[in-house]
Amino acid sequence: MDDSLALTLRQLLTGRSVAALGTLHAGGPYVSMVPFALLEDASAFVIHVSRLAAHTMNMVADPRVSLLVMEPEQPGVSPQALPRVTVVGQALELTADSAAHARARDVYLTRFPSSAPMFELGDFSLFTITPDTVRWVAGFGQALSLTPALFAKAIRGGE
């Protein structure tokens, strides 16, 4: 991926803080909204969700998920030209006493410091969503399928 497309992808994921989360509910699709953060190495997305939410129960029952992050609509811009990224992956609930939980909590609270009180509520859990595939559409004629490794490299700035 060229540097300008990687930069646009990084800007999209740092500039947007919510994603559409697709889960499986009773065998069918179910879409909701979740705030997200990315682990430092871009190996996974982090979400903090309530057990009262249908999407949480869905992820526990079947970890296959999808995330969509897109630029907001703009006057005079065709919706098909909006940059967007779709991640298909696996959700994993993190146990509160794990190192992975502490890492994900730190990343999430860095992005959403006002969420700290929700970590005191017993019904909230951290999940990571590890990409299996990533579809990056930067605009018309600029669509790429990325492996998790290429996605992470683009997010980290090509390290």
C-alpha positions as CSV (number, residue, x, y, z in Angstrom):
1,M,0.0,0.0,0.0
2,D,1.4,3.4,-0.9
3,D,2.1,5.9,1.9
4,S,-0.8,8.2,1.0
5,L,-3.4,5.4,1.3
6,A,-1.8,4.3,4.6
7,L,-2.0,7.8,5.9
8,T,-5.6,8.2,5.0
9,L,-6.4,4.9,6.8
10,R,-4.5,6.0,9.9
11,Q,-6.4,9.4,9.8
12,L,-9.7,7.6,9.5
13,L,-9.1,5.3,12.5
14,T,-7.7,8.1,14.7
15,G,-10.3,10.6,13.6
16,R,-13.4,8.4,14.1
17,S,-14.1,7.0,17.6
18,V,-17.2,4.8,16.9
19,A,-17.7,1.8,14.6
20,A,-20.7,-0.2,13.4
21,L,-20.4,-3.6,15.0
22,G,-21.9,-6.6,13.2
23,T,-22.6,-9.7,15.2
24,L,-24.7,-12.8,14.7
25,H,-28.0,-12.8,16.6
26,A,-30.1,-16.0,16.4
27,G,-28.3,-16.9,13.2
28,G,-28.9,-13.5,11.5
29,P,-27.0,-10.3,11.2
30,Y,-27.3,-7.7,14.0
31,V,-25.6,-4.2,13.8
32,S,-25.0,-1.8,16.6
33,M,-22.6,1.0,17.5
34,V,-19.5,0.8,19.7
35,P,-16.7,3.1,20.6
36,F,-13.3,1.6,19.8
37,A,-9.6,1.9,20.3
38,L,-6.7,0.2,18.7
39,L,-3.9,-1.6,20.5
40,E,-0.5,0.1,20.0
41,D,0.7,-2.5,17.6
42,A,-2.6,-2.4,15.7
43,S,-3.1,-6.1,16.2
44,A,-6.6,-5.7,17.5
45,F,-9.5,-3.3,18.2
46,V,-10.6,-2.8,21.8
47,I,-14.3,-2.3,22.8
48,H,-15.8,-2.0,26.2
49,V,-19.4,-3.2,26.3
50,S,-22.2,-4.1,28.7
51,R,-23.4,-7.6,29.2
52,L,-26.9,-6.1,29.0
53,A,-26.3,-5.3,25.3
54,A,-27.4,-7.7,22.7
55,H,-24.1,-7.4,20.8
56,T,-22.2,-8.6,23.9
57,M,-24.3,-11.7,24.3
58,N,-24.0,-12.3,20.6
59,M,-20.1,-12.1,20.7
60,V,-20.1,-14.5,23.7
61,A,-22.3,-17.0,21.7
62,D,-20.4,-16.6,18.4
63,P,-17.1,-14.6,18.2
64,R,-17.3,-13.9,14.5
65,V,-17.8,-10.1,14.1
66,S,-17.4,-7.3,11.7
67,L,-16.6,-3.6,12.2
68,L,-17.2,-0.7,9.8
69,V,-15.6,2.6,10.3
70,M,-16.3,5.4,7.8
71,E,-15.9,9.0,7.2
72,P,-19.0,11.1,7.9
73,E,-21.2,12.2,5.0
74,Q,-20.3,15.5,3.4
75,P,-22.3,17.8,1.2
76,G,-21.3,17.4,-2.4
77,V,-19.4,14.2,-1.8
78,S,-20.9,11.0,-3.2
79,P,-21.5,8.4,-0.5
80,Q,-19.6,5.8,-2.6
81,A,-16.5,8.0,-2.4
82,L,-16.4,8.1,1.4
83,P,-13.3,6.4,2.9
84,R,-14.2,3.3,4.9
85,V,-12.7,0.2,6.4
86,T,-14.4,-3.1,7.1
87,V,-12.8,-5.5,9.5
88,V,-13.9,-9.1,9.7
89,G,-12.5,-10.8,12.7
90,Q,-12.9,-12.6,16.0
91,A,-14.0,-11.1,19.3
92,L,-12.4,-12.3,22.5
93,E,-13.6,-11.3,26.0
94,L,-10.6,-10.5,28.2
95,T,-10.5,-11.7,31.8
96,A,-10.1,-8.9,34.3
97,D,-7.0,-10.4,35.9
98,S,-5.0,-10.8,32.7
99,A,-2.1,-8.7,31.3
100,A,-4.1,-8.4,28.1
101,H,-7.0,-6.8,30.0
102,A,-4.6,-4.3,31.7
103,R,-3.1,-3.4,28.3
104,A,-6.5,-3.0,26.6
105,R,-7.9,-1.0,29.5
106,D,-5.0,1.4,29.3
107,V,-5.4,1.8,25.5
108,Y,-9.2,2.3,25.9
109,L,-8.9,4.8,28.7
110,T,-6.3,6.8,26.9
111,R,-8.8,7.3,24.1
112,F,-11.9,7.6,26.3
113,P,-10.8,8.9,29.7
114,S,-14.4,9.8,30.6
115,S,-15.2,6.0,30.5
116,A,-13.2,5.3,33.7
117,P,-16.3,5.0,35.9
118,M,-17.8,2.3,33.6
119,F,-14.8,0.1,34.5
120,E,-16.2,0.0,38.1
121,L,-19.5,-1.5,36.9
122,G,-19.6,-5.3,37.1
123,D,-21.6,-5.8,33.9
124,F,-19.0,-4.2,31.5
125,S,-16.3,-6.3,29.8
126,L,-13.4,-5.6,27.5
127,F,-13.2,-7.4,24.2
128,T,-10.5,-7.4,21.6
129,I,-11.4,-7.9,18.0
130,T,-8.6,-9.4,16.0
131,P,-8.8,-8.9,12.3
132,D,-8.9,-11.9,9.9
133,T,-9.3,-9.7,6.9
134,V,-9.5,-6.0,6.3
135,R,-11.2,-4.3,3.3
136,W,-10.0,-0.7,2.9
137,V,-11.8,1.6,0.5
138,A,-10.1,5.0,0.2
139,G,-12.6,6.2,-2.5
140,F,-13.6,5.3,-6.0
141,G,-11.2,2.8,-7.6
142,Q,-9.1,2.7,-4.4
143,A,-10.1,-0.6,-2.7
144,L,-7.6,-2.9,-1.1
145,S,-7.9,-6.2,0.8
146,L,-5.3,-6.3,3.5
147,T,-3.9,-9.1,5.7
148,P,-3.8,-8.4,9.4
149,A,0.0,-7.9,9.1
150,L,-0.4,-5.3,6.2
151,F,-3.1,-3.5,8.1
152,A,-1.0,-3.3,11.2
153,K,2.0,-2.1,9.2
154,A,-0.1,0.7,7.6
155,I,-1.5,1.8,11.0
156,R,2.0,1.9,12.6
157,G,3.3,4.0,9.7
158,G,5.2,1.3,7.8
159,E,7.7,0.5,10.6
